[in-house]
Amino acid sequence: MSASVPSLAFPAQADNLQLELGKHGPRLKLMEDCDPAYDDCEGPRRDDRRDRRQSRGCTEDRALDKADRMGIRRARIESVGRREITVRGRQGGDRVRVTFGTERGCPILDRE
């Protein structure tokens, strides 16, 4: 007694064919069958805007680094807002406060 294995012929387009292994068993589907409401049809996005904006903007560490390059010693973060980061420290024996913008390059908004 021999068991026969059915053979399936598919066109050689691997980018349009997807194998899903789920709780209902294996399933082959074409990418044209993709439903955006339930499936990730395009795959993961490489240019996630949140990551790009966060990596380019001014962070607390970058504001402290810039304050150090400006000659401000013992710099510390005083406050962090959505659009500005305020740093306090000493320069030449005087107390100084610098407010940086959260845009790229940490622009100086105010200096006291």
DSSP file (Angstrom, degrees, kcal/mol; ACC not computed):
  #  RESIDUE AA STRUCTURE BP1 BP2  ACC     N-H-->O    O-->H-N    N-H-->O    O-->H-N    TCO  KAPPA ALPHA  PHI   PSI    X-CA   Y-CA   Z-CA
    1    1 A M              0   0    0      0, 0.0     2,-0.4     0, 0.0     0, 0.0   0.000 360.0 360.0 360.0 122.5    0.0    0.0    0.0
    2    2 A S        -     0   0    0      2,-0.0     2,-0.4     0, 0.0     0, 0.0  -0.933 360.0-137.9-120.3 140.9    1.6    3.3   -1.0
    3    3 A A        -     0   0    0     -2,-0.4     2,-0.4     2,-0.0     0, 0.0  -0.788  16.8-142.0 -96.3 136.5    0.4    6.7   -0.2
    4    4 A S        -     0   0    0     -2,-0.4    -2,-0.0     0, 0.0     0, 0.0  -0.796   5.4-144.7 -99.5 141.5    0.5    9.3   -2.9
    5    5 A V        -     0   0    0     -2,-0.4     2,-0.1     0, 0.0    -2,-0.0  -0.904  20.6-126.7-104.2 121.5    1.5   12.9   -2.2
    6    6 A P        -     0   0    0      0, 0.0     2,-0.4     0, 0.0     0, 0.0  -0.437  21.7-142.3 -67.6 139.7   -0.4   15.5   -4.2
    7    7 A S        -     0   0    0     -2,-0.1     2,-0.4     2,-0.0     0, 0.0  -0.868   9.6-156.1-105.3 137.6    1.9   17.8   -6.0
    8    8 A L        -     0   0    0     -2,-0.4     2,-0.5     2,-0.0     0, 0.0  -0.920   4.1-150.0-112.8 135.4    1.0   21.5   -6.4
    9    9 A A        +     0   0    0     -2,-0.4    -2,-0.0     0, 0.0     0, 0.0  -0.919  18.9 175.8-107.8 125.4    2.4   23.7   -9.1
   10   10 A F        -     0   0    0     -2,-0.5    -2,-0.0     0, 0.0     2,-0.0  -0.940  36.3-103.9-123.1 147.6    2.9   27.4   -8.4
   11   11 A P        -     0   0    0      0, 0.0     2,-2.1     0, 0.0     0, 0.0  -0.349  43.3-103.1 -63.7 155.3    4.4   30.0  -10.7
   12   12 A A  S    S+     0   0    0      1,-0.1     2,-0.4     2,-0.0     3,-0.1  -0.411  82.3 119.5 -83.0  64.2    7.9   31.0   -9.7
   13   13 A Q    >   +     0   0    0     -2,-2.1     3,-1.1     1,-0.1     4,-0.5  -0.750  29.4 169.7-126.9  83.0    7.0   34.3   -8.0
   14   14 A A  G >  S+     0   0    0     -2,-0.4     3,-0.6     1,-0.3    -1,-0.1   0.749  71.6  65.3 -69.4 -24.1    8.1   34.0   -4.4
   15   15 A D  G 3  S+     0   0    0      1,-0.2    -1,-0.3    -3,-0.1    -3,-0.0   0.718 105.0  45.0 -73.5 -17.8    7.5   37.6   -3.6
   16   16 A N  G <  S+     0   0    0     -3,-1.1    15,-2.4    14,-0.1     2,-0.4   0.510 101.0  80.4 -98.4  -7.0    3.7   37.2   -4.2
   17   17 A L  E <   -A   30   0A   0     -3,-0.6     2,-0.4    -4,-0.5    13,-0.2  -0.852  56.6-174.7-108.1 134.9    3.3   34.0   -2.2
   18   18 A Q  E     -A   29   0A   0     11,-2.7    11,-2.6    -2,-0.4     2,-0.5  -0.994  13.9-151.6-132.5 133.7    3.1   33.9    1.5
   19   19 A L  E     -A   28   0A   0     -2,-0.4     2,-0.5     9,-0.2     9,-0.2  -0.912  15.5-167.7-103.6 122.8    3.0   30.8    3.9
   20   20 A E  E     -A   27   0A   0      7,-3.3     7,-2.4    -2,-0.5     2,-0.6  -0.938   9.8-164.0-113.0 131.6    1.1   31.4    7.1
   21   21 A L  E     +A   26   0A   0     -2,-0.5     2,-0.2     5,-0.2    -2,-0.0  -0.937  32.1 148.4-112.5 107.6    1.3   29.0   10.0
   22   22 A G  E >   -A   25   0A   0      3,-1.3     3,-1.6    -2,-0.6    -2,-0.0  -0.549  64.1 -78.4-127.7-169.3   -1.5   29.7   12.4
   23   23 A K  T 3  S+     0   0    0      1,-0.3    -2,-0.0    -2,-0.2     0, 0.0   0.683 127.1  54.8 -71.1 -15.8   -3.8   28.0   14.8
   24   24 A H  T 3  S-     0   0    0      1,-0.4    -1,-0.3     3,-0.0    -3,-0.0   0.261 121.2 -99.6 -97.9  10.9   -6.0   26.8   11.9
   25   25 A G  E <   -A   22   0A   0     -3,-1.6    -3,-1.3     2,-0.1    -1,-0.4  -0.357  62.4 -28.4 100.6 178.7   -3.0   25.1   10.2
   26   26 A P  E     -A   21   0A   0      0, 0.0     2,-0.4     0, 0.0    -5,-0.2  -0.367  58.8-174.5 -70.3 148.3   -0.8   26.1    7.3
   27   27 A R  E     -A   20   0A   0     -7,-2.4    -7,-3.3    -2,-0.1     2,-0.4  -0.987  15.8-151.2-146.2 131.9   -2.2   28.4    4.7
   28   28 A L  E     +A   19   0A   0     -2,-0.4     2,-0.3    -9,-0.2    -9,-0.2  -0.872  25.3 169.7 -99.7 134.9   -0.8   29.7    1.4
   29   29 A K  E     -A   18   0A   0    -11,-2.6   -11,-2.7    -2,-0.4     2,-0.3  -0.996  31.6-121.7-144.8 152.0   -2.0   33.0    0.2
   30   30 A L  E >   -A   17   0A   0     -2,-0.3     3,-1.9   -13,-0.2   -13,-0.2  -0.629  28.2-120.0 -87.1 149.8   -1.1   35.5   -2.5
   31   31 A M  G >  S+     0   0    0    -15,-2.4     3,-1.5     1,-0.3   -14,-0.1   0.729 111.2  69.1 -64.4 -21.3   -0.1   39.0   -1.5
   32   32 A E  G 3  S+     0   0    0    -16,-0.3    -1,-0.3     1,-0.3     9,-0.0   0.767  92.1  61.4 -65.7 -23.4   -3.0   40.3   -3.6
   33   33 A D  G <  S+     0   0    0     -3,-1.9    -1,-0.3     2,-0.1    -2,-0.2   0.409  77.9 128.4 -81.0   3.2   -5.3   38.7   -1.0
   34   34 A C    <   -     0   0    0     -3,-1.5     3,-0.1    -4,-0.1    -3,-0.0  -0.389  46.5-157.4 -67.5 130.3   -3.8   41.0    1.7
   35   35 A D    >>  -     0   0    0     -2,-0.1     4,-3.1     1,-0.1     3,-1.8  -0.936   6.1-154.2-109.0 110.6   -6.4   42.9    3.7
   36   36 A P  T 34 S+     0   0    0      0, 0.0    -1,-0.1     0, 0.0     5,-0.1   0.733  91.6  64.7 -59.4 -21.9   -4.9   46.0    5.3
   37   37 A A  T 34 S+     0   0    0      1,-0.1     3,-0.1    -3,-0.1    -3,-0.0   0.805 122.9  14.7 -70.0 -27.1   -7.4   45.9    8.1
   38   38 A Y  T <4 S+     0   0    0     -3,-1.8     2,-0.3     1,-0.1    -1,-0.1   0.633 122.1  54.6-119.6 -21.9   -6.0   42.6    9.4
   39   39 A D  S  < S-     0   0    0     -4,-3.1     2,-1.1     0, 0.0     3,-0.1  -0.781  75.2-119.3-120.1 158.4   -2.6   42.1    7.7
   40   40 A D        +     0   0    0     -2,-0.3     3,-0.2     1,-0.2    -3,-0.1  -0.789  38.5 175.2 -92.1  91.6    0.7   43.9    7.3
   41   41 A C  S    S+     0   0    0     -2,-1.1    -1,-0.2     1,-0.2    -7,-0.1   0.813  73.1  37.4 -74.3 -32.1    0.6   44.2    3.5
   42   42 A E  S    S-     0   0    0      1,-0.3    -1,-0.2    -3,-0.1    -2,-0.1   0.538 104.6-126.3 -99.0  -7.6    3.7   46.3    3.0
   43   43 A G        -     0   0    0     -3,-0.2    -1,-0.3     2,-0.1    -2,-0.1  -0.265  56.2 -25.3  84.0-179.7    5.9   44.9    5.7
   44   44 A P        -     0   0    0      0, 0.0     2,-0.3     0, 0.0    -4,-0.0  -0.378  69.0-117.7 -68.7 143.1    7.6   46.9    8.4
   45   45 A R        -     0   0    0      1,-0.1     3,-0.3    -2,-0.1    -2,-0.1  -0.628  16.2-159.4 -80.7 134.4    8.3   50.6    7.5
   46   46 A R  S    S+     0   0    0     -2,-0.3     2,-0.9     1,-0.2    -1,-0.1   0.810  84.5  57.5 -81.4 -30.6   12.0   51.5    7.5
   47   47 A D        +     0   0    0      4,-0.0     2,-0.5     5,-0.0    -1,-0.2  -0.514  68.6 178.7-104.6  66.5   11.4   55.2    7.9
   48   48 A D     >  -     0   0    0     -2,-0.9     4,-1.9    -3,-0.3     3,-0.3  -0.558  21.8-148.0 -67.3 118.5    9.5   55.4   11.1
   49   49 A R  H  > S+     0   0    0     -2,-0.5     4,-2.8     1,-0.2     5,-0.2   0.834  91.9  57.6 -63.9 -34.6    9.0   59.1   11.6
   50   50 A R  H  > S+     0   0    0      1,-0.2     4,-2.4     2,-0.2    -1,-0.2   0.929 108.4  46.3 -63.1 -43.4    9.1   59.0   15.4
   51   51 A D  H  > S+     0   0    0     -3,-0.3     4,-2.3     2,-0.2    -1,-0.2   0.908 114.0  48.4 -64.2 -41.3   12.5   57.4   15.4
   52   52 A R  H  X S+     0   0    0     -4,-1.9     4,-1.6     2,-0.2    -2,-0.2   0.931 113.4  46.2 -64.6 -45.1   13.9   59.9   12.9
   53   53 A R  H  X S+     0   0    0     -4,-2.8     4,-1.8     1,-0.2    -2,-0.2   0.909 114.1  48.4 -65.9 -40.7   12.5   62.9   14.7
   54   54 A Q  H  < S+     0   0    0     -4,-2.4    -1,-0.2    -5,-0.2    -2,-0.2   0.888 111.6  48.8 -67.8 -38.2   13.8   61.7   18.1
   55   55 A S  H  < S+     0   0    0     -4,-2.3    -1,-0.2    -5,-0.2    -2,-0.2   0.797 116.2  42.6 -74.0 -26.0   17.3   60.9   16.8
   56   56 A R  H  < S+     0   0    0     -4,-1.6    49,-0.4    -5,-0.2    -1,-0.2   0.746 100.9  83.0 -90.2 -24.8   17.6   64.3   15.1
   57   57 A G  S  < S-     0   0    0     -4,-1.8     2,-0.4    -5,-0.2    46,-0.2  -0.115  91.5 -85.4 -76.6 175.0   16.2   66.5   17.7
   58   58 A C        -     0   0    0     44,-1.6     2,-0.2    45,-0.2    -1,-0.1  -0.674  46.0-170.2 -82.7 129.6   17.9   67.9   20.8
   59   59 A T     >  -     0   0    0     -2,-0.4     4,-2.3    -4,-0.1     5,-0.2  -0.620  39.2 -99.9-110.0 174.1   17.9   65.6   23.8
   60   60 A E  H  > S+     0   0    0     -2,-0.2     4,-2.2     1,-0.2     5,-0.2   0.909 123.8  50.4 -61.4 -41.9   18.9   66.3   27.4
   61   61 A D  H  > S+     0   0    0      1,-0.2     4,-2.3     2,-0.2    -1,-0.2   0.901 110.6  48.8 -64.3 -40.4   22.3   64.7   26.9
   62   62 A R  H  > S+     0   0    0      2,-0.2     4,-2.3     1,-0.2    -1,-0.2   0.872 109.8  52.2 -68.0 -35.6   22.9   66.8   23.8
   63   63 A A  H  X S+     0   0    0     -4,-2.3     4,-2.3     2,-0.2    -2,-0.2   0.910 110.6  47.9 -65.7 -41.2   21.9   69.9   25.6
   64   64 A L  H  X S+     0   0    0     -4,-2.2     4,-2.2     2,-0.2    -2,-0.2   0.896 111.2  51.2 -65.7 -39.3   24.4   69.2   28.4
   65   65 A D  H  X S+     0   0    0     -4,-2.3     4,-2.2     2,-0.2    -2,-0.2   0.914 111.1  47.5 -62.5 -42.4   27.1   68.4   25.9
   66   66 A K  H  X S+     0   0    0     -4,-2.3     4,-1.6     2,-0.2    -2,-0.2   0.900 110.1  52.3 -67.3 -39.2   26.5   71.7   24.1
   67   67 A A  H  <>S+     0   0    0     -4,-2.3     5,-2.5     1,-0.2     4,-0.3   0.899 109.1  50.8 -62.0 -39.5   26.5   73.6   27.4
   68   68 A D  H ><5S+     0   0    0     -4,-2.2     3,-1.3     1,-0.2    -2,-0.2   0.909 108.9  50.4 -63.9 -42.2   29.8   72.0   28.2
   69   69 A R  H 3<5S+     0   0    0     -4,-2.2    -1,-0.2     1,-0.3    -2,-0.2   0.787 105.4  58.2 -66.5 -26.2   31.3   73.1   24.9
   70   70 A M  T 3<5S-     0   0    0     -4,-1.6    -1,-0.3    -5,-0.2    -2,-0.2   0.538 124.9-104.1 -79.0  -6.3   30.0   76.6   25.6
   71   71 A G  T < 5S+     0   0    0     -3,-1.3     2,-0.6    -4,-0.3    21,-0.3   0.600  71.5 146.1  95.3  12.3   32.1   76.6   28.8
   72   72 A I      < -     0   0    0     -5,-2.5     3,-0.4    -6,-0.2    -1,-0.3  -0.750  33.9-155.0 -86.1 122.1   29.3   76.1   31.3
   73   73 A R  E     +B   90   0B   0     17,-3.5    17,-2.5    -2,-0.6    -5,-0.0  -0.639  68.5  15.6 -99.7 156.2   30.6   74.0   34.2
   74   74 A R  E    S-     0   0B   0     -2,-0.2    -1,-0.2    15,-0.2     2,-0.1   0.873  85.8-176.1  50.0  43.2   28.6   71.8   36.6
   75   75 A A  E     +     0   0B   0     -3,-0.4     2,-0.3    14,-0.1    14,-0.2  -0.427   7.7 173.6 -71.6 141.7   25.7   72.0   34.1
   76   76 A R  E     -B   88   0B   0     12,-2.5    12,-2.7    -2,-0.1     2,-0.4  -0.982  37.2 -99.0-145.2 155.3   22.5   70.3   35.1
   77   77 A I  E     +B   87   0B   0     -2,-0.3    10,-0.3    10,-0.2     3,-0.1  -0.607  32.0 179.0 -77.0 126.7   19.0   70.1   33.6
   78   78 A E  E     -     0   0B   0      8,-3.1     2,-0.3    -2,-0.4     9,-0.2   0.854  66.5 -10.5 -92.6 -45.6   16.6   72.5   35.2
   79   79 A S  E     -B   86   0B   0      7,-1.3     7,-2.6     2,-0.0     2,-0.4  -0.995  53.0-151.0-154.9 153.5   13.5   71.7   33.1
   80   80 A V  E     +B   85   0B   0     -2,-0.3     5,-0.2     5,-0.2     2,-0.2  -0.992  22.0 170.7-129.3 124.2   12.4   69.8   30.1
   81   81 A G        -     0   0    0      3,-3.3    -2,-0.0    -2,-0.4     0, 0.0  -0.636  49.3 -95.5-119.8-178.4    9.4   70.8   28.0
   82   82 A R  S    S+     0   0    0     -2,-0.2     3,-0.1     1,-0.2    -1,-0.0   0.837 123.1  21.1 -67.3 -32.6    8.1   69.8   24.6
   83   83 A R  S    S+     0   0    0      1,-0.2    19,-1.3    18,-0.1     2,-0.3   0.446 125.1  38.0-117.3  -3.0    9.9   72.6   22.8
   84   84 A E  E     - C   0 101B   0     17,-0.2    -3,-3.3    18,-0.1     2,-0.4  -0.998  51.2-155.8-152.3 153.5   12.7   73.6   25.1
   85   85 A I  E     -BC  80 100B   0     15,-2.7    15,-3.3    -2,-0.3     2,-0.5  -0.998  17.9-152.9-128.7 124.7   15.3   72.3   27.5
   86   86 A T  E     -BC  79  99B   0     -7,-2.6    -8,-3.1    -2,-0.4    -7,-1.3  -0.867  10.5-169.5-105.3 130.9   16.7   74.6   30.2
   87   87 A V  E     -BC  77  98B   0     11,-3.1    11,-2.7    -2,-0.5     2,-0.3  -0.949   2.4-162.9-120.4 136.5   20.2   74.0   31.6
   88   88 A R  E     +BC  76  97B   0    -12,-2.7   -12,-2.5    -2,-0.4     2,-0.3  -0.879  29.1 117.6-115.4 151.5   21.7   75.7   34.6
   89   89 A G  E     - C   0  96B   0      7,-2.1     7,-2.6    -2,-0.3     2,-0.4  -0.945  53.8 -74.1-178.2-160.4   25.4   75.9   35.6
   90   90 A R  E     +BC  73  95B   0    -17,-2.5   -17,-3.5    -2,-0.3     2,-0.3  -0.949  29.4 179.1-126.4 144.6   28.3   78.2   36.2
   91   91 A Q  E >  S- C   0  94B   0      3,-2.6     3,-1.5    -2,-0.4   -19,-0.1  -0.921  76.4 -14.8-145.5 116.7   30.5   80.2   33.8
   92   92 A G  T 3  S-     0   0    0     -2,-0.3     3,-0.1   -21,-0.3   -20,-0.1   0.818 127.6 -53.5  62.6  31.7   33.4   82.4   35.0
   93   93 A G  T 3  S+     0   0    0      1,-0.3     2,-0.3     0, 0.0    -1,-0.3   0.303 117.7 107.7  87.2 -10.3   32.1   82.4   38.6
   94   94 A D  E <  S-C   91   0B   0     -3,-1.5    -3,-2.6     1,-0.0     2,-0.4  -0.722  73.3-115.6-101.0 151.2   28.6   83.5   37.6
   95   95 A R  E     -C   90   0B   0     -2,-0.3     2,-0.3    -5,-0.2    -5,-0.2  -0.690  38.4-173.3 -81.0 135.3   25.4   81.5   37.6
   96   96 A V  E     -C   89   0B   0     -7,-2.6    -7,-2.1    -2,-0.4     2,-0.4  -0.945  17.1-161.6-131.0 152.8   24.0   81.0   34.1
   97   97 A R  E     -C   88   0B   0     -2,-0.3    15,-3.1    -9,-0.2     2,-0.4  -0.994   9.9-173.1-133.7 126.6   20.8   79.6   32.6
   98   98 A V  E     -CD  87 111B   0    -11,-2.7   -11,-3.1    -2,-0.4     2,-0.6  -0.973  10.7-153.8-123.2 133.6   20.6   78.6   28.9
   99   99 A T  E     -CD  86 110B   0     11,-3.1    10,-3.4    -2,-0.4    11,-1.4  -0.934  13.9-165.7-108.5 122.2   17.4   77.5   27.2
  100  100 A F  E     -CD  85 108B   0    -15,-3.3   -15,-2.7    -2,-0.6     8,-0.2  -0.798  18.5-123.0-104.5 146.6   17.9   75.2   24.2
  101  101 A G  E     -C   84   0B   0      6,-3.0   -17,-0.2    -2,-0.3   -18,-0.1  -0.524  19.0-126.0 -80.1 156.2   15.2   74.4   21.6
  102  102 A T  S    S+     0   0    0    -19,-1.3   -44,-1.6    -2,-0.2   -18,-0.1   0.335  77.0 107.0 -87.5   8.6   14.4   70.7   21.0
  103  103 A E  S >  S-     0   0    0    -20,-0.2     3,-1.7   -46,-0.2   -45,-0.2  -0.232  88.7 -64.3 -76.4 174.1   15.1   71.0   17.2
  104  104 A R  T 3  S+     0   0    0      1,-0.3   -47,-0.2   -47,-0.2    -1,-0.2  -0.354 124.1  22.7 -60.1 133.3   18.1   69.6   15.5
  105  105 A G  T 3  S-     0   0    0    -49,-0.4    -1,-0.3     1,-0.2   -48,-0.1   0.400 109.5-103.1  90.7  -2.4   21.4   71.2   16.7
  106  106 A C    <   -     0   0    0     -3,-1.7    -1,-0.2     1,-0.1    -2,-0.1   0.953  44.7-148.6  49.6  65.2   19.9   72.4   20.0
  107  107 A P        -     0   0    0      0, 0.0    -6,-3.0     0, 0.0     2,-0.6  -0.330  15.9-112.6 -64.5 145.3   19.5   76.1   19.1
  108  108 A I  E     +D  100   0B   0     -8,-0.2    -8,-0.2     1,-0.2     3,-0.1  -0.684  37.6 173.0 -80.4 120.3   20.0   78.6   21.9
  109  109 A L  E     +     0   0B   0    -10,-3.4     2,-0.3    -2,-0.6    -9,-0.2   0.800  65.8   1.4 -94.9 -36.2   16.6   80.3   22.6
  110  110 A D  E     -D   99   0B   0    -11,-1.4   -11,-3.1     0, 0.0     2,-0.4  -0.994  55.6-166.3-154.6 147.1   17.5   82.3   25.7
  111  111 A R  E      D   98   0B   0     -2,-0.3   -13,-0.2   -13,-0.2   -15,-0.0  -0.977 360.0 360.0-140.0 124.3   20.6   82.9   27.8
  112  112 A E              0   0    0    -15,-3.1   -14,-0.2    -2,-0.4    -1,-0.1   0.342 360.0 360.0-121.2 360.0   20.6   84.6   31.3
